[in-house]
Amino acid sequence: MEKKKKWPEDWQDVNPGLMVFRPGSAREYHTGSWRADRPIFDESKCIRCGLCYIFCPEGCISQDERGYFHADLDYCKGCGICAHECWSGAITMVEEG
Amino acid sequence: MNIVENFDLYAPKLTDKKEYFSPGHRACQGCGEALAIRLMCKALGKDTIIVNATGCMEVVSTMYPTTAWELPWIHVAFPNSASVGAGVEAALKVLRRKGKIDDRDVKTVCIGGDGGTFDIGLQALSGTMERGHDLLYVCFDNEAYMNTGIQRSGATPFGASTTTNPAGSASIGKNQWKKNVAEIMVAHNVPYVATACPSYPVDFMNKVKKAREFKGPSFIHCMSVCPTGWRIPSAECIKMGRLAVESGVFPLYEVENGRYRFTYRPEPLRPVEQYIKKQGRFRHLTPETIESVQKRVILEYKKLVDRVDGLHSWDELELAD
């Protein structure tokens, strides 16, 4: 099977006008590797208000079926906004590694 | 007062869960502008065409051959996002009239940074507003040309140190005051002008939704904190926006057909010092300079209060016989 190209290798491969036809394809790149601090969510303190979800610049925090929020560590850059803004202190940042 | 108890606390859960600005974009950690874009797209929904001037958001969101956008998006040069938006809006109108596209409400939204709005794109923006195209222009103001490395712009506040006017023994950084672009847009007599900040997400999304409903040009000036350029820890991004609003540096108001209204009235104001002391770009300011900044901020705030409270333009006026 032919290997899928990550980017155009020749000028003929480039779409006219450099158009990109795959919406949301930035998901292929995992920004989680930038992270220095990792958010830890404490479910016993969480009041499920969704503030971390609304303030996440990445949009990587989502709600699970029980209503608790968790960050997708593939994309979390570790900015610490969620931990700083959390009303109940349910999120702490711990150093990666 | 809200009817539902703790409505504001739980309001974030009621927003659209779909992400139109996907994760994986390359914005800096804690970027307030990426957050603002994400919230704006949530408020706008899928029937939207985004016209993006050059700036941070164009650079971080579209790393060829990928894109973070899940909406139709076009990148244009620095000065002309408003003109291209006008063209897109006119083209949609024609295609709809000829029956080539569905007859549904598609909003054209132009976005630009403070460089693309305050300095380079002001003339195109003014023309578009004057011609009355049905579009929304959102300015994401992070108070310098952050994309190219923190150069001074018309939106940089007094006393801020940037790479093109660094603070030192001979200078205190930028010597001029910030341009009030929302007021310039009010002077164009457009139906809707608002200032917003993503630190107040529900308020910001409500303003975007409201602007979407207006048939005609509307303008939103959105303060988006830039931790990299403002020299603050990335975790304090939201807090800094809140301090800007609560200290009166960036009051939140909306102007609907000329009528001013505060959407959040932070009185009594916090001292500006609390806002300034936290930021590395103001580190060199002396107490006397901060005092003068405080005076100016209060003056500007009072001018706005006058416009909100002293509205008599809609009173009956008797004409001479």
Interface residues (C-beta under 8 A of the other chain):
Chain A: W7 P8 L18 V20 R22 P23 G24 S25 A26 R27 E28 Y29 H30 T31 W34 R48 C49 G50 L51 Y53 I54 F55 C56 P57 E58 G59 C60 Q63 D72 D74 Y75 K77 G78 C79 G80 I81 A83 H84 E85 W87 M93
Chain B: L9 Y10 P12 K13 T15 K17 E19 F21 S22 P23 G24 H25 R26 A27 Q29 G30 C31 G32 A34 L35 R38 L39 S61 T62 M63 Y64 P65 T66 T67 A68 W69 E70 L71 P201 P227 P233 S234 A235 E236 C237 I238 K239
